[in-house]
Amino acid sequence: MRQPTTELEIPTSTSPTHTFFSPKTHTAPPHTDLTETPPHRRRAAHRRPSKMQYNNLGRSGLRVSQLSYGAWVTFGNQLDVKEAKSLLQACRDAGVNFFDNAEVYANGRAEEIMGQAIRDLGWRRADVVISTKLFWGGQGPNDKGLSRKHIVEGLKASLKRLNMEYVDVVYCHRPDATTPIEETVRAMNWVIDQGWAFYWGTSEWTAQQITEAWGVANRLDLVGPIVEQPEYNLFSRHKVESEFVPLYSTYGIGLTTWSPLASGVLTGKYSKGNIPAESRFALDNYKNLANRSLVDDTLRKVNGLKPIASELGVSMAQLGIAWCASNPNVSSVITGATKESQIVENMKALEVVPLLTPEVLEKIEAVVQSKPKRLESYR
């Protein structure tokens, strides 16, 4: 379970060599006349902008922004350095301090783009939390998996692409059935001892696998994984809300969840079955995902959520992200965007979290009907 959140002010100026961001000039919005505001927008008009919340990553002392940004799909596939700089700056302006990557994203190009963009923006390394994930590094027999060889060589290669001395968190991107778990745990601790990473975690592991890793770590007096990165959204809930429940109290596992909008399905832009040209489902690599995601039952549920979002005066994307962020076991929700305007809108989800009363959550559940039925044993 995440530790109590705090609100931190974002510095508006720093020394030239230690720049957070170049502050933008904002003009005050005109007075809102509620008599001219449509009824379904009135609640939104009353909301005050929310400050970014910073949560402990699981039981660790590392603090990450409640909303974060991930490079999956976008960097190297849809965006290059120039566009990435704009998006990353918009994130920092909103208070985001956590940025996620992986060696496999765009075959390493995503790490290069993120590293170059951060250098060009002049950010101080200590002000941001950077993570990467290891598993799929290349085509060679030792270029993938979680062997000591690949963990050491893979992280060295990632750091070179990022042009950084360390990452804050390194994840095992998937479990590796061909490598003894003790070898993986020892290798992760070795890279931490070298100062190449501060913490390690897992992504898309089962509760049993995480428990086994912790058993090895405890037996050897080593550091266990502090965080898991699972998919989590209104259509994918079992691990976070059922399978992982014992892990939160037993090991203090934190969560950095991905795909809060179910690859964009929960934005409602696919609700008529059409695929916008600029969307990820229009990319050749994601055609199979589109076929699995855009089924009638899913689209019907998405359409059923629209009246709830309308009643709250929020967008579908804001509703979906806020729903994920409202889970107290989620340390950070990893968002994605290809446009600065999308980031601005996504960050407004922080204002929606307080609106998710038990009554509203019941309405949402009545539509999606996806809550796990029972807590299953993870042993």
Secondary structure, DSSP 8 states (H G I E B T S, - for coil): -----EE----S---TTSBS-------------GGGS-GGGHHHHH------EEEESTTSS-EEESEEEE-TTTBTTTB-HHHHHHHHHHHHHTT--EEE--TTGGGGHHHHHHHHHHHHHTB-GGGSEEEEEESB--SSTTSBSS-HHHHHHHHHHHHHHHT-S-EEEEEESS--TTS-HHHHHHHHHHHHHTTSEEEEEEES--HHHHHHHHHHHHHHT-----EEE-B-BTTB-HIIIIITHHHHHHT--EEEEB-TTTTTGGGTTTTTS---TTSGGGSGGGHHHHHHH--HHHHHHHHHHHHHHHHHT--HHHHHHHHHHT-TTEEEEEE--SSHHHHHHHHTHHHHGGG--HHHHHHHHHHH----SS-----
